[in-house]
Amino acid sequence: MESSLLCCETDKELRAELDPVLLQSMVLEKLLTAQERYTPTPTYFQCVQREMHPYMRKMLTSWMLEVCEDLRCGEEVFPLAVNCLDRFLSLVPIEKRQLQLLGATCLLLASKLKESEGITTKSLCMYSDYSFTETEVQSMELLVLNKLKWDIVAVTPKDFLPYFMAMMRLPAEKVEQVKKHTETFIALCTTDCTFIALPPSLVAAASLAAAVTGLRSENLGIVYSSLTTTNYLAQAIRCDPNILRICQEQIEASLGSNLQQAERNQAPVSKTMDQIERASTPIDVLDFDI
């Protein structure tokens, strides 16, 4: 008797689900210990780089975020790529003309680690309008790996988010909404030089606190206040609650600054604060012209 195999095609990329056992283990403690190892030097603009300025980094990381969104990369790719970028810039002076090449190379490395099908060098060249060649990307890839001693599996804010989300005990129907809002804030922090030297756990916790505050506790079906959320997250990352609140305020100020910049530039689509709170994907941040 002949048997037939049924192959079901789907447009949606399948990704592994989080293991609930790991969310209850000591992994969070390990992440908190390891994060200091991957923190870039915040003064590299003054001490290492001669041609690069903070606004150039913002332009570069915004382009990297656009590429990730256009290629539908996983949420882990962008923060990991920017971590590699900052750590490399903390060590090696680079010419202005090489910045986009470096950003593309970091995207390539991060996608190889986090995606089942990594970004191709051909695609990166195309997104740069062919300002560099595939051979140059491959050469830069070796340079970055050597300078970072092949240690590129860094801890990023995205790594902490599943643990913090599990701790919040949100209603099941609200989890995805809060997660998307938090990822938007994390993407915003990743493009902003203000947050370069902050521990990833602090950025993740402050982003989640900002998301809960913006969405309002009563709308999320949780009984505790935003202040309680902040204190709870601060305890989880062994941080002073006041420091976490300051970081949360910086995130909200950064968002406000980008909104004002968008208005000054007469962005084609203006968004109110309520519309921002309803943002559904991290790439919505790009609408604010970061």
C-alpha positions as a Markdown table, in Angstrom:
| # | Residue | x | y | z |
|---|---|---|---|---|
| 1 | Met | 0.0 | 0.0 | 0.0 |
| 2 | Glu | 1.4 | 3.3 | -1.0 |
| 3 | Ser | 1.6 | 6.2 | 1.4 |
| 4 | Ser | 1.8 | 9.8 | 0.5 |
| 5 | Leu | 3.5 | 12.6 | 2.4 |
| 6 | Leu | 1.7 | 15.9 | 2.9 |
| 7 | Cys | 3.9 | 19.0 | 3.0 |
| 8 | Cys | 2.1 | 22.0 | 4.3 |
| 9 | Glu | 3.6 | 25.3 | 3.2 |
| 10 | Thr | 3.3 | 28.4 | 5.3 |
| 11 | Asp | 4.2 | 32.0 | 4.8 |
| 12 | Lys | 4.9 | 32.5 | 8.5 |
| 13 | Glu | 8.5 | 31.6 | 9.7 |
| 14 | Leu | 8.4 | 29.0 | 12.4 |
| 15 | Arg | 10.5 | 29.7 | 15.5 |
| 16 | Ala | 11.1 | 27.7 | 18.6 |
| 17 | Glu | 8.9 | 28.4 | 21.6 |
| 18 | Leu | 10.5 | 29.3 | 24.9 |
| 19 | Asp | 11.0 | 26.5 | 27.4 |
| 20 | Pro | 9.0 | 27.4 | 30.5 |
| 21 | Val | 11.4 | 25.3 | 32.7 |
| 22 | Leu | 14.3 | 27.6 | 31.7 |
| 23 | Leu | 12.2 | 30.7 | 32.7 |
| 24 | Gln | 12.1 | 29.3 | 36.2 |
| 25 | Ser | 15.7 | 28.3 | 36.5 |
| 26 | Met | 19.0 | 30.1 | 37.4 |
| 27 | Val | 19.4 | 31.3 | 33.8 |
| 28 | Leu | 18.4 | 34.9 | 34.8 |
| 29 | Glu | 21.1 | 35.0 | 37.4 |
| 30 | Lys | 23.7 | 33.8 | 34.9 |
| 31 | Leu | 22.6 | 36.5 | 32.5 |
| 32 | Leu | 22.9 | 39.2 | 35.2 |
| 33 | Thr | 26.5 | 38.0 | 35.9 |
| 34 | Ala | 27.5 | 37.8 | 32.2 |
| 35 | Gln | 26.1 | 41.1 | 31.0 |
| 36 | Glu | 29.0 | 43.2 | 32.4 |
| 37 | Arg | 31.4 | 41.3 | 30.1 |
| 38 | Tyr | 29.7 | 42.6 | 26.9 |
| 39 | Thr | 29.2 | 46.3 | 27.9 |
| 40 | Pro | 30.8 | 48.7 | 25.4 |
| 41 | Thr | 33.0 | 51.7 | 26.5 |
| 42 | Pro | 30.7 | 54.7 | 26.6 |
| 43 | Thr | 33.5 | 57.2 | 25.9 |
| 44 | Tyr | 34.7 | 55.7 | 22.6 |
| 45 | Phe | 33.5 | 58.8 | 20.7 |
| 46 | Gln | 36.1 | 60.9 | 22.6 |
| 47 | Cys | 38.8 | 58.3 | 23.4 |
| 48 | Val | 38.9 | 56.0 | 20.3 |
| 49 | Gln | 37.1 | 57.4 | 17.3 |
| 50 | Arg | 38.4 | 60.5 | 15.5 |
| 51 | Glu | 36.0 | 60.8 | 12.6 |
| 52 | Met | 32.8 | 59.4 | 14.1 |
| 53 | His | 30.2 | 61.4 | 16.1 |
| 54 | Pro | 27.1 | 60.3 | 18.0 |
| 55 | Tyr | 24.7 | 61.5 | 15.3 |
| 56 | Met | 26.5 | 59.2 | 12.8 |
| 57 | Arg | 25.8 | 56.2 | 15.1 |
| 58 | Lys | 22.2 | 57.1 | 15.2 |
| 59 | Met | 21.9 | 57.3 | 11.5 |
| 60 | Leu | 23.8 | 54.0 | 11.1 |
| 61 | Thr | 21.7 | 52.1 | 13.7 |
| 62 | Ser | 18.5 | 53.4 | 12.2 |
| 63 | Trp | 19.5 | 52.0 | 8.8 |
| 64 | Met | 20.4 | 48.7 | 10.5 |
| 65 | Leu | 17.0 | 48.6 | 12.1 |
| 66 | Glu | 15.3 | 49.3 | 8.7 |
| 67 | Val | 17.3 | 46.4 | 7.1 |
| 68 | Cys | 16.2 | 44.0 | 9.9 |
| 69 | Glu | 12.6 | 45.0 | 9.5 |
| 70 | Asp | 12.6 | 44.8 | 5.8 |
| 71 | Leu | 14.2 | 41.3 | 5.9 |
| 72 | Arg | 11.9 | 40.2 | 8.8 |
| 73 | Cys | 14.8 | 39.3 | 11.0 |
| 74 | Gly | 14.1 | 38.0 | 14.5 |
| 75 | Glu | 14.0 | 40.6 | 17.3 |
| 76 | Glu | 17.3 | 39.3 | 18.7 |
| 77 | Val | 19.3 | 40.2 | 15.5 |
| 78 | Phe | 19.3 | 44.0 | 15.8 |
| 79 | Pro | 20.4 | 44.5 | 19.4 |
| 80 | Leu | 23.1 | 41.9 | 19.1 |
| 81 | Ala | 24.4 | 43.5 | 15.9 |
| 82 | Val | 24.5 | 46.9 | 17.6 |
| 83 | Asn | 26.3 | 45.4 | 20.6 |
| 84 | Cys | 29.0 | 44.1 | 18.3 |
| 85 | Leu | 29.1 | 47.5 | 16.6 |
| 86 | Asp | 29.7 | 49.4 | 19.8 |
| 87 | Arg | 32.2 | 46.9 | 21.2 |
| 88 | Phe | 34.2 | 47.1 | 18.0 |
| 89 | Leu | 34.1 | 50.9 | 18.0 |
| 90 | Ser | 35.3 | 50.8 | 21.6 |
| 91 | Leu | 38.5 | 49.2 | 20.4 |
| 92 | Val | 39.3 | 50.2 | 16.9 |
| 93 | Pro | 39.3 | 53.7 | 15.3 |
| 94 | Ile | 37.4 | 53.6 | 11.9 |
| 95 | Glu | 37.1 | 55.9 | 9.0 |
| 96 | Lys | 33.7 | 57.6 | 8.4 |
| 97 | Arg | 33.4 | 55.9 | 4.9 |
| 98 | Gln | 33.6 | 52.5 | 6.6 |
| 99 | Leu | 30.7 | 52.9 | 9.0 |
| 100 | Gln | 28.0 | 51.4 | 6.8 |
| 101 | Leu | 30.3 | 48.6 | 6.0 |
| 102 | Leu | 30.9 | 47.9 | 9.7 |
| 103 | Gly | 27.1 | 48.1 | 10.4 |
| 104 | Ala | 26.4 | 45.6 | 7.6 |
| 105 | Thr | 29.0 | 43.3 | 8.8 |
| 106 | Cys | 27.6 | 43.3 | 12.4 |
| 107 | Leu | 24.2 | 42.5 | 11.0 |
| 108 | Leu | 25.7 | 39.6 | 9.0 |
| 109 | Leu | 27.3 | 38.2 | 12.2 |
| 110 | Ala | 24.2 | 38.6 | 14.3 |
| 111 | Ser | 22.0 | 37.0 | 11.7 |
| 112 | Lys | 24.3 | 34.0 | 11.5 |
| 113 | Leu | 23.9 | 33.4 | 15.2 |
| 114 | Lys | 20.2 | 34.1 | 15.6 |
| 115 | Glu | 18.6 | 33.1 | 12.3 |
| 116 | Ser | 18.1 | 29.8 | 10.6 |
| 117 | Glu | 18.8 | 31.6 | 7.3 |
| 118 | Gly | 21.2 | 34.4 | 7.8 |
| 119 | Ile | 21.3 | 37.7 | 5.9 |
| 120 | Thr | 23.4 | 37.3 | 2.7 |
| 121 | Thr | 26.3 | 39.6 | 1.8 |
| 122 | Lys | 24.6 | 40.2 | -1.5 |
| 123 | Ser | 21.5 | 41.6 | 0.2 |
| 124 | Leu | 23.6 | 43.8 | 2.5 |
| 125 | Cys | 25.4 | 45.3 | -0.5 |
| 126 | Met | 22.1 | 46.0 | -2.2 |
| 127 | Tyr | 20.7 | 47.7 | 0.9 |
| 128 | Ser | 23.8 | 50.0 | 1.0 |
| 129 | Asp | 23.2 | 50.9 | -2.7 |
| 130 | Tyr | 26.4 | 49.0 | -3.4 |
| 131 | Ser | 28.6 | 51.4 | -1.5 |
| 132 | Phe | 30.8 | 48.3 | -0.6 |
| 133 | Thr | 31.5 | 44.9 | -2.1 |
| 134 | Glu | 30.9 | 41.4 | -0.9 |
| 135 | Thr | 34.7 | 41.0 | -0.6 |
| 136 | Glu | 34.9 | 44.0 | 1.7 |
| 137 | Val | 32.1 | 42.6 | 3.9 |
| 138 | Gln | 34.0 | 39.3 | 4.2 |
| 139 | Ser | 37.3 | 41.1 | 5.1 |
| 140 | Met | 35.5 | 43.3 | 7.7 |
| 141 | Glu | 33.8 | 40.2 | 9.1 |
| 142 | Leu | 37.2 | 38.6 | 9.9 |
| 143 | Leu | 38.5 | 41.9 | 11.4 |
| 144 | Val | 35.5 | 42.2 | 13.7 |
| 145 | Leu | 35.7 | 38.6 | 14.8 |
| 146 | Asn | 39.4 | 39.0 | 15.6 |
| 147 | Lys | 39.0 | 42.2 | 17.5 |
| 148 | Leu | 36.2 | 40.8 | 19.5 |
| 149 | Lys | 38.1 | 37.6 | 20.0 |
| 150 | Trp | 35.3 | 35.6 | 18.4 |
| 151 | Asp | 33.1 | 36.3 | 21.5 |
| 152 | Ile | 30.0 | 37.7 | 19.8 |
| 153 | Val | 27.2 | 35.8 | 21.6 |
| 154 | Ala | 26.6 | 38.9 | 23.8 |
| 155 | Val | 23.9 | 39.5 | 26.4 |
| 156 | Thr | 21.4 | 42.0 | 25.1 |
| 157 | Pro | 18.2 | 43.5 | 26.6 |
| 158 | Lys | 16.1 | 41.1 | 24.4 |
| 159 | Asp | 17.6 | 38.2 | 26.4 |
| 160 | Phe | 16.1 | 39.4 | 29.6 |
| 161 | Leu | 12.6 | 40.2 | 28.3 |
| 162 | Pro | 11.2 | 36.6 | 28.4 |
| 163 | Tyr | 12.1 | 36.3 | 32.1 |
| 164 | Phe | 10.6 | 39.7 | 33.0 |
| 165 | Met | 7.5 | 39.0 | 31.1 |
| 166 | Ala | 7.0 | 35.7 | 32.9 |
| 167 | Met | 7.5 | 37.5 | 36.3 |
| 168 | Met | 4.7 | 40.0 | 35.4 |
| 169 | Arg | 2.0 | 37.4 | 35.4 |
| 170 | Leu | 0.0 | 39.3 | 32.7 |
| 171 | Pro | -3.3 | 38.0 | 31.3 |
| 172 | Ala | -2.6 | 35.8 | 28.4 |
| 173 | Glu | -4.4 | 38.1 | 25.9 |
| 174 | Lys | -2.2 | 41.0 | 27.0 |
| 175 | Val | 1.2 | 39.4 | 26.8 |
| 176 | Glu | 1.9 | 40.0 | 23.1 |
| 177 | Gln | 0.7 | 43.6 | 23.3 |
| 178 | Val | 3.1 | 44.4 | 26.2 |
| 179 | Lys | 5.9 | 42.5 | 24.6 |
| 180 | Lys | 5.6 | 44.4 | 21.3 |
| 181 | His | 5.5 | 47.8 | 23.2 |
| 182 | Thr | 8.6 | 46.8 | 25.2 |
| 183 | Glu | 10.5 | 45.7 | 22.1 |
| 184 | Thr | 9.7 | 49.1 | 20.5 |
| 185 | Phe | 11.3 | 50.8 | 23.5 |
| 186 | Ile | 14.3 | 48.5 | 23.4 |
| 187 | Ala | 14.8 | 49.3 | 19.7 |
| 188 | Leu | 14.6 | 53.0 | 20.6 |
| 189 | Cys | 17.2 | 52.6 | 23.3 |
| 190 | Thr | 19.5 | 50.6 | 21.0 |
| 191 | Thr | 19.6 | 53.5 | 18.5 |
| 192 | Asp | 20.2 | 56.2 | 21.2 |
| 193 | Cys | 23.7 | 56.8 | 22.4 |
| 194 | Thr | 22.4 | 57.7 | 25.9 |
| 195 | Phe | 21.9 | 54.0 | 26.7 |
| 196 | Ile | 25.2 | 52.6 | 25.3 |
| 197 | Ala | 26.8 | 51.9 | 28.7 |
| 198 | Leu | 23.7 | 50.9 | 30.6 |
| 199 | Pro | 23.4 | 47.2 | 31.6 |
| 200 | Pro | 21.1 | 45.3 | 29.3 |
| 201 | Ser | 19.0 | 44.2 | 32.2 |
| 202 | Leu | 18.4 | 47.8 | 33.2 |
| 203 | Val | 17.4 | 48.8 | 29.7 |
| 204 | Ala | 15.0 | 45.8 | 29.4 |
| 205 | Ala | 13.4 | 46.4 | 32.8 |
| 206 | Ala | 13.0 | 50.1 | 32.2 |
| 207 | Ser | 11.5 | 49.5 | 28.7 |
| 208 | Leu | 9.0 | 47.0 | 30.2 |
| 209 | Ala | 8.1 | 49.5 | 33.0 |
| 210 | Ala | 7.7 | 52.3 | 30.4 |
| 211 | Ala | 5.4 | 50.0 | 28.3 |
| 212 | Val | 3.2 | 49.1 | 31.3 |
| 213 | Thr | 3.0 | 52.7 | 32.4 |
| 214 | Gly | 2.0 | 53.8 | 28.9 |
| 215 | Leu | -0.6 | 51.1 | 28.5 |
| 216 | Arg | -1.9 | 51.6 | 32.1 |
| 217 | Ser | -2.2 | 48.9 | 34.6 |
| 218 | Glu | -6.0 | 48.9 | 34.7 |
| 219 | Asn | -6.2 | 48.4 | 30.9 |
| 220 | Leu | -3.8 | 45.4 | 31.2 |
| 221 | Gly | -5.9 | 43.7 | 33.8 |
| 222 | Ile | -3.3 | 43.8 | 36.5 |
| 223 | Val | -4.0 | 44.9 | 40.0 |
| 224 | Tyr | -0.6 | 46.4 | 40.9 |
| 225 | Ser | 0.5 | 49.9 | 40.0 |
| 226 | Ser | 3.2 | 51.0 | 37.6 |
| 227 | Leu | 5.3 | 52.0 | 40.7 |
| 228 | Thr | 5.0 | 48.5 | 42.1 |
| 229 | Thr | 6.0 | 47.1 | 38.7 |
| 230 | Thr | 9.1 | 49.3 | 38.7 |
| 231 | Asn | 10.1 | 48.2 | 42.3 |
| 232 | Tyr | 9.5 | 44.6 | 41.4 |
| 233 | Leu | 11.7 | 44.7 | 38.3 |
| 234 | Ala | 14.4 | 46.6 | 40.2 |
| 235 | Gln | 14.5 | 43.9 | 42.8 |
| 236 | Ala | 14.8 | 41.2 | 40.1 |
| 237 | Ile | 17.9 | 42.9 | 38.6 |
| 238 | Arg | 19.4 | 43.9 | 41.9 |
| 239 | Cys | 19.1 | 47.6 | 41.1 |
| 240 | Asp | 18.0 | 50.7 | 43.1 |
| 241 | Pro | 14.4 | 51.5 | 42.1 |
| 242 | Asn | 15.3 | 55.1 | 41.8 |
| 243 | Ile | 17.9 | 54.3 | 39.1 |
| 244 | Leu | 15.4 | 52.2 | 37.2 |
| 245 | Arg | 12.8 | 55.0 | 37.4 |
| 246 | Ile | 15.4 | 57.5 | 36.1 |
| 247 | Cys | 16.2 | 55.1 | 33.2 |
| 248 | Gln | 12.5 | 54.8 | 32.5 |
| 249 | Glu | 12.2 | 58.6 | 32.4 |
| 250 | Gln | 15.1 | 58.8 | 30.0 |
| 251 | Ile | 13.4 | 56.3 | 27.7 |
| 252 | Glu | 10.2 | 58.4 | 27.7 |
| 253 | Ala | 12.2 | 61.6 | 27.2 |
| 254 | Ser | 14.0 | 60.0 | 24.2 |
| 255 | Leu | 10.6 | 59.0 | 22.7 |
| 256 | Gly | 9.4 | 62.6 | 23.2 |
| 257 | Ser | 12.5 | 64.0 | 21.6 |
| 258 | Asn | 12.0 | 61.8 | 18.5 |
| 259 | Leu | 8.4 | 62.9 | 18.2 |
| 260 | Gln | 9.4 | 66.5 | 18.3 |
| 261 | Gln | 12.1 | 65.8 | 15.7 |
| 262 | Ala | 9.5 | 64.2 | 13.5 |
| 263 | Glu | 7.2 | 67.2 | 13.8 |
| 264 | Arg | 10.0 | 69.6 | 12.9 |
| 265 | Asn | 10.8 | 67.5 | 9.9 |
| 266 | Gln | 7.1 | 67.5 | 8.9 |
| 267 | Ala | 6.9 | 63.8 | 8.9 |
| 268 | Pro | 4.2 | 62.5 | 6.5 |
| 269 | Val | 2.5 | 60.6 | 9.2 |
| 270 | Ser | 2.2 | 62.3 | 12.6 |
| 271 | Lys | 1.4 | 60.2 | 15.6 |
| 272 | Thr | -0.1 | 61.1 | 19.0 |
| 273 | Met | 1.1 | 59.6 | 22.2 |
| 274 | Asp | -2.0 | 57.3 | 22.3 |
| 275 | Gln | -1.1 | 56.1 | 18.8 |
| 276 | Ile | 2.4 | 55.4 | 19.9 |
| 277 | Glu | 1.2 | 53.4 | 22.8 |
| 278 | Arg | -0.7 | 51.2 | 20.3 |
| 279 | Ala | 2.4 | 50.6 | 18.1 |
| 280 | Ser | 2.4 | 46.9 | 17.2 |
| 281 | Thr | 6.0 | 46.3 | 16.0 |
| 282 | Pro | 9.5 | 47.6 | 16.9 |
| 283 | Ile | 9.8 | 49.1 | 13.4 |
| 284 | Asp | 7.1 | 51.6 | 14.3 |
| 285 | Val | 9.9 | 53.5 | 16.0 |
| 286 | Leu | 11.2 | 54.4 | 12.6 |
| 287 | Asp | 8.1 | 56.5 | 11.9 |
| 288 | Phe | 9.5 | 58.9 | 14.5 |
| 289 | Asp | 12.6 | 59.5 | 12.4 |
| 290 | Ile | 15.2 | 58.2 | 14.8 |
